[in-house]
């Protein structure tokens, strides 16, 4: 019986201590203690979802920094019109010709071209199979769309450089690959476009 009385006395002391602690900490919000767990778990869920969505939506690129993407010359995650560079720099790349395979078995394909650096109004000429399709195209950060036959040879010739070199990106939406390139004045880059 003494043991039971002793346990009851300890229980009452514990409860009294807990009551004193609750009285010392006033509730700012009515039933605040019942909201703590859902708010805590809701915050953790929101952070996890934000990280997951940024990885899916392209906020995270597995291809590396802007300089690395441009230096590698091709990208599968670049959106048409995206300018990875904020200043007029060519990331040390040199002019290069590319062979492009598009998913079309023939017919026409769309080619997008834009200035991947800061917009400085450089001018290029676009030839398809040696025939001019665009006599003068002023490169902008907003992509220009050009219809080209498949198969064909597309040549991008530099006309005017307004500083920093003529840098541009080309994307064939059917191919989902962006090609970064530079071209000198009166020089040209060739894109050999083939069907699958």
matplotlib code that plots the C-alpha trace (Angstrom):
import matplotlib.pyplot as plt

x = [0.0, 2.9, 4.3, 1.0, 0.8, 4.3, 3.7, 0.5, 2.4, 5.1, 2.4, 0.8, 4.2, 4.9, 1.5, 1.9, 5.3, 3.8, 0.9, 3.4, 5.3, 2.2, 1.2, 4.7, 4.3, 1.2, -0.7, -0.5, -2.9, -5.8, -4.9, -1.5, 0.0, -2.4, -1.2, 2.5, 2.8, 0.8, 2.6, 6.0, 5.2, 3.5, 6.7, 8.9, 6.5, 6.6, 10.4, 10.6, 8.1, 9.9, 13.2, 11.6, 9.7, 12.8, 14.7, 11.9, 11.2, 14.8, 15.9, 18.7, 20.9, 23.0, 25.0, 26.9, 27.4, 26.6, 30.2, 30.4, 27.3, 28.5, 32.1, 30.6, 28.9, 25.6, 22.9, 19.7, 18.2, 18.5, 15.1, 15.0, 15.9, 17.7, 20.7, 23.1, 25.6, 24.9, 27.8, 29.3, 31.6, 32.2, 33.5, 36.6, 34.8, 35.8, 33.7, 32.6, 30.4, 27.8, 26.0, 22.4, 19.9, 16.3, 13.4, 11.6, 11.9, 11.9, 10.0, 10.5, 12.0, 12.1, 15.4, 15.5, 18.4, 19.2, 22.0, 23.0, 25.0, 23.9, 22.0, 24.3, 22.5, 25.1, 24.0, 24.1, 23.0, 21.3, 21.7, 20.1, 21.8, 23.8, 20.7, 20.0, 16.9, 17.5, 19.7, 20.2, 19.1, 19.8, 20.5, 18.4, 17.7, 14.2, 14.7, 13.9, 12.3, 13.3, 11.8, 14.4, 14.1, 15.3, 17.9, 19.8, 22.9, 22.4, 25.2, 25.2, 27.5, 28.6, 27.8, 28.4, 29.9, 29.0, 31.5, 32.6, 32.2, 29.2, 27.8, 24.6, 22.7, 20.8, 18.1, 16.2, 13.0, 12.6, 16.2, 15.8, 19.5, 20.9, 24.1, 26.3, 28.6, 30.5, 31.2, 33.5, 32.6, 32.5, 33.1, 30.4, 29.3, 27.7, 24.9, 24.3, 20.7, 19.8, 16.7, 16.7]
y = [0.0, 2.4, 1.7, 2.6, 5.8, 6.7, 6.1, 8.2, 11.0, 10.9, 10.9, 14.0, 15.7, 15.0, 16.3, 19.3, 20.0, 19.6, 22.0, 24.6, 24.3, 24.9, 27.9, 29.4, 29.2, 31.1, 30.1, 32.8, 31.0, 29.1, 25.4, 26.3, 23.0, 21.0, 22.9, 22.4, 18.9, 19.5, 22.8, 21.1, 18.2, 20.6, 22.7, 19.7, 18.5, 21.9, 22.0, 18.4, 19.3, 22.5, 20.7, 17.9, 20.4, 22.5, 19.3, 18.3, 21.8, 22.4, 24.5, 22.0, 21.1, 18.0, 19.4, 21.9, 25.6, 27.9, 28.0, 24.2, 23.8, 26.1, 24.7, 21.2, 22.7, 20.7, 20.6, 18.6, 20.7, 24.2, 25.8, 27.7, 31.3, 30.6, 32.8, 31.0, 33.9, 37.3, 39.1, 38.9, 35.9, 32.9, 30.7, 30.0, 28.0, 27.9, 27.5, 24.0, 22.1, 19.6, 16.6, 16.6, 13.8, 14.8, 12.4, 13.2, 10.7, 13.5, 16.6, 19.8, 20.4, 23.6, 25.2, 27.8, 30.2, 32.9, 34.8, 32.8, 35.8, 39.3, 40.6, 42.8, 42.6, 40.5, 39.6, 36.3, 34.8, 31.4, 29.2, 25.9, 23.7, 26.7, 28.9, 31.9, 31.4, 34.5, 37.1, 38.9, 37.7, 39.9, 37.5, 38.2, 36.4, 35.6, 32.6, 32.9, 29.9, 28.7, 25.8, 23.6, 20.5, 17.1, 16.0, 19.3, 21.2, 24.4, 27.0, 29.9, 32.7, 35.6, 39.1, 41.7, 41.5, 44.3, 43.2, 40.1, 37.8, 36.3, 33.7, 31.8, 28.7, 26.4, 24.0, 21.5, 20.9, 17.4, 16.6, 18.2, 19.2, 22.7, 23.4, 26.3, 27.9, 31.0, 32.2, 34.9, 37.6, 36.1, 32.6, 29.9, 26.9, 23.9, 21.7, 18.5, 17.6, 13.9, 12.0, 9.1]
z = [0.0, 0.8, -2.6, -4.2, -2.2, -3.1, -6.8, -6.6, -4.9, -7.7, -10.4, -8.8, -8.6, -12.2, -13.3, -11.1, -12.7, -16.2, -15.3, -13.9, -17.2, -19.3, -17.1, -17.6, -21.4, -22.4, -25.6, -28.2, -30.5, -29.1, -29.1, -30.5, -29.3, -31.5, -34.6, -34.2, -35.7, -38.9, -39.5, -39.1, -41.4, -43.9, -44.0, -44.6, -47.4, -49.1, -49.1, -50.5, -53.2, -54.1, -54.5, -56.6, -58.9, -59.5, -60.6, -62.9, -64.4, -65.4, -62.5, -62.1, -65.1, -65.0, -67.9, -65.6, -65.6, -68.6, -69.6, -69.5, -71.6, -74.3, -74.2, -74.8, -77.9, -77.5, -75.0, -74.6, -71.8, -73.4, -74.2, -77.6, -77.0, -73.7, -73.2, -70.8, -71.0, -69.7, -71.4, -74.9, -74.6, -76.7, -73.9, -75.9, -78.6, -82.3, -85.4, -86.1, -88.6, -87.3, -88.7, -87.5, -87.6, -87.3, -86.6, -89.8, -92.6, -95.1, -96.0, -94.0, -90.6, -88.5, -87.5, -84.7, -84.4, -81.8, -80.2, -77.0, -75.6, -74.9, -77.9, -80.0, -83.4, -85.3, -88.8, -90.6, -93.9, -94.0, -97.1, -97.7, -100.3, -101.5, -102.0, -99.7, -97.6, -95.4, -97.0, -93.7, -90.3, -87.3, -84.4, -81.3, -78.1, -79.4, -81.8, -85.5, -87.1, -90.6, -92.5, -94.2, -96.3, -95.0, -96.1, -96.8, -96.1, -94.1, -94.1, -91.7, -93.0, -90.9, -92.3, -89.6, -86.1, -83.7, -81.1, -79.3, -82.3, -83.9, -81.5, -82.0, -81.1, -83.4, -82.4, -84.5, -82.3, -83.8, -82.6, -79.2, -79.3, -79.2, -81.0, -79.9, -82.5, -83.6, -87.1, -88.4, -90.9, -94.4, -93.0, -92.6, -90.6, -92.2, -90.7, -92.6, -91.9, -92.4, -91.7, -89.2]

ax = plt.figure().add_subplot(projection="3d")
ax.plot(x, y, z, "-o")
ax.set_aspect("equal")
plt.show()
